[in-house]
Amino acid sequence: MKAIISNKYGTPDVLELQEVTKPIPNDDQILVKIHAASLNYGNLVLLTGKPFLSRFAFGLLKPKYQIPGGDISGTVEAVGKNIQHFKRGDEVFGDLSASGWGGFAEYVTVPEPALVLKPSNISFQEAAAVPMASTTALQSLRKGKITSGQKVLINGASGGVGTFAVQIAKSFGAEVTAVCSTRNVDIVRSLGADDVIDYTKEDFTKSSKQYDLILAVNGYQPISAYKRSLSPNGNYVMVGGSGVQLTEAMVLGPLLSISGNKKMGSFLQRANQNDLMYIKELIEAGKLKPIIDKTFALSEVPNAFRYFEEGHTQGKIVITI
Ligand SMILES: NC(=O)c1ccc[n+]([C@@H]2O[C@H](COP(=O)([O-])OP(=O)(O)OC[C@H]3O[C@@H](n4cnc5c(N)ncnc54)[C@H](OP(=O)(O)O)[C@@H]3O)[C@@H](O)[C@H]2O)c1
C-alpha cells in the first residue's frame, strides 16, 4: 500500500510517499481502508519533534510512529476475532493519536476504542475533518464548565478547533462571541456566533464586557488581560495559541486562580470514543458541521503541512486518500 513515511524529525521535506506492506489486524484490531484523513497540531509535533518534551512520547531521536496522520475516515475491511462492535463494510471515523497514528496511508490497523461509526449525513472527507478538533473543542468547553445561557468568548474562532467550538458552544445554549480576522467574520457568523469581534479592529480585552467562559484557541493576549475579561466566577481555558500564552496559562494560571472565583488554566485533548459518539450525534442532529478549507492528495501531504504551518486555515485541511 502507499503511505507517507517520516523517518526523522524535520520540515515537511522529510516526508516521503512510499510503498509499504499492508498491515494485518491481530485479534484485537480492525483493518480500515482509509478514504480521507486530516491535519491537526499534533501532526506538526510528530513531524518536527518540537517542543522537545514531546519526544518522550513520540521518540527521542526519531519518530517512533513512522506513518503520521491522526484523524481518519474509511471503511472496515476486516476485523480481529475479539472485535465486538464493528464488522466488514462499516463506515467509520476516528482519532488515532492515542493508538499509533498511521492515518496518512491507504490502510491502517486500529484498536476498537479508536473508532466510531461515521455520521450518516456527511461525506468521508467531512468526517475525516472532525475527530481531534471537535473533541478538543468539546472537552475544553466542558473543562470551562459550559452551561446554557453563559456568555462564552472564543478567541481564534476560525480555525479547525475554533469553528467546532463556536457550534458546540451554541449547542449547549451559550451566547457566543467569536474573535477572528476580517476575512473570517462571515463564516464564523454563519456557524451561529451571536457576536463577532474582528481582532484587526478591536481588542476585546480593552472593552469592559466580561465573559463567563473564555476559550483561548489562537492568538495571544496577556493572561492578566484575559482575567480582566472574565466575569467574577468565570473560567479561562487555554487551548492553544502562542508559546507565551501556553507558558502563562501553565505557570501563572494556577497562581491567578488562588484568590477569588476566577479559574484559569490550560488543557490537553485526549482521544475519547464516547466524546466522538457525542459529536456524531450533534452532526446527525444538524447542530454541527465541519468546515473544510482545502483538500490535498496523499502525495501532497508535505504541501498540506506547509499550508497548515502558515496558521491561517479557515476550518480544516483534509487529505484525500
Ligand atoms: N490543547 C490541546 O489539546 C490542543 C488540541 C488541538 C489543538 N490545539 C491548539 O489549538 C490551536 C488551534 O488549533 P487549530 O487546529 O484550530 O489551528 P488552525 O486551524 O491552524 O488555526 C488557524 C486559525 O486561527 C486564526 N488565527 C490566527 N491568528 C489569530 C489571532 N491572533 N487571533 C485570532 N485568531 C487567529 C486564523 O485566522 P486568521 O489568520 O485570519 O486570523 C485561522 O483561521 C493551536 O495552537 C493548536 O496547537 C491544542
The ligand as a MOL file (V3000), in Angstrom:
LIG
                    3D

  0  0  0     0  0            999 V3000
M  V30 BEGIN CTAB
M  V30 COUNTS 48 52 0 0 0
M  V30 BEGIN ATOM
M  V30 1 N -4.7590 21.7350 23.9900 0
M  V30 2 C -4.9510 20.7890 23.0970 0
M  V30 3 O -5.1150 19.6150 23.4220 0
M  V30 4 C -4.9910 21.1550 21.6450 0
M  V30 5 C -5.5320 20.3000 20.6820 0
M  V30 6 C -5.5980 20.7240 19.3650 0
M  V30 7 C -5.0940 21.9710 19.0210 0
M  V30 8 N -4.5330 22.7610 19.9750 0 CHG=1
M  V30 9 C -4.0290 24.1000 19.6650 0
M  V30 10 O -5.1330 24.8960 19.3300 0
M  V30 11 C -4.7070 25.9220 18.4420 0
M  V30 12 C -5.6480 25.9720 17.2910 0
M  V30 13 O -5.5800 24.7690 16.5600 0
M  V30 14 P -6.2830 24.7120 15.1630 0
M  V30 15 O -6.0740 23.3530 14.6230 0
M  V30 16 O -7.6390 25.2570 15.2690 0 CHG=-1
M  V30 17 O -5.3570 25.7410 14.3820 0
M  V30 18 P -5.5790 26.3480 12.9670 0
M  V30 19 O -6.6960 25.6760 12.2680 0
M  V30 20 O -4.2540 26.3800 12.2960 0
M  V30 21 O -5.9790 27.8540 13.3180 0
M  V30 22 C -5.8810 28.7780 12.3060 0
M  V30 23 C -6.8990 29.8710 12.5310 0
M  V30 24 O -6.5150 30.7090 13.6230 0
M  V30 25 C -6.7640 32.0730 13.2540 0
M  V30 26 N -5.8470 32.9880 13.9240 0
M  V30 27 C -4.5350 33.1560 13.6540 0
M  V30 28 N -4.0290 34.1240 14.4500 0
M  V30 29 C -5.0440 34.5730 15.2230 0
M  V30 30 C -5.1600 35.5690 16.2290 0
M  V30 31 N -4.1170 36.3320 16.5850 0
M  V30 32 N -6.3540 35.7590 16.8230 0
M  V30 33 C -7.4100 35.0290 16.4760 0
M  V30 34 N -7.3870 34.0760 15.5080 0
M  V30 35 C -6.1970 33.8480 14.8940 0
M  V30 36 C -6.5490 32.0780 11.7670 0
M  V30 37 O -7.2930 33.0910 11.1040 0
M  V30 38 P -6.5950 34.4460 10.6760 0
M  V30 39 O -5.2000 34.1300 10.2850 0
M  V30 40 O -7.4030 35.0080 9.5740 0
M  V30 41 O -6.6880 35.2450 11.9090 0
M  V30 42 C -7.0450 30.7210 11.3090 0
M  V30 43 O -8.4060 30.7260 10.9160 0
M  V30 44 C -3.2750 25.6020 18.0610 0
M  V30 45 O -2.4130 26.4420 18.8030 0
M  V30 46 C -3.0840 24.1730 18.4920 0
M  V30 47 O -1.7900 23.9500 18.9080 0
M  V30 48 C -4.4750 22.3800 21.2670 0
M  V30 END ATOM
M  V30 BEGIN BOND
M  V30 1 1 1 2
M  V30 2 2 2 3
M  V30 3 1 2 4
M  V30 4 1 4 5
M  V30 5 2 4 48
M  V30 6 2 5 6
M  V30 7 1 6 7
M  V30 8 2 7 8
M  V30 9 1 8 9
M  V30 10 1 8 48
M  V30 11 1 9 10
M  V30 12 1 9 46
M  V30 13 1 10 11
M  V30 14 1 11 12
M  V30 15 1 11 44
M  V30 16 1 12 13
M  V30 17 1 13 14
M  V30 18 2 14 15
M  V30 19 1 14 16
M  V30 20 1 14 17
M  V30 21 1 17 18
M  V30 22 2 18 19
M  V30 23 1 18 20
M  V30 24 1 18 21
M  V30 25 1 21 22
M  V30 26 1 22 23
M  V30 27 1 23 24
M  V30 28 1 23 42
M  V30 29 1 24 25
M  V30 30 1 25 26
M  V30 31 1 25 36
M  V30 32 1 26 27
M  V30 33 1 26 35
M  V30 34 2 27 28
M  V30 35 1 28 29
M  V30 36 1 29 30
M  V30 37 2 29 35
M  V30 38 1 30 31
M  V30 39 2 30 32
M  V30 40 1 32 33
M  V30 41 2 33 34
M  V30 42 1 34 35
M  V30 43 1 36 37
M  V30 44 1 36 42
M  V30 45 1 37 38
M  V30 46 2 38 39
M  V30 47 1 38 40
M  V30 48 1 38 41
M  V30 49 1 42 43
M  V30 50 1 44 45
M  V30 51 1 44 46
M  V30 52 1 46 47
M  V30 END BOND
M  V30 END CTAB
M  END
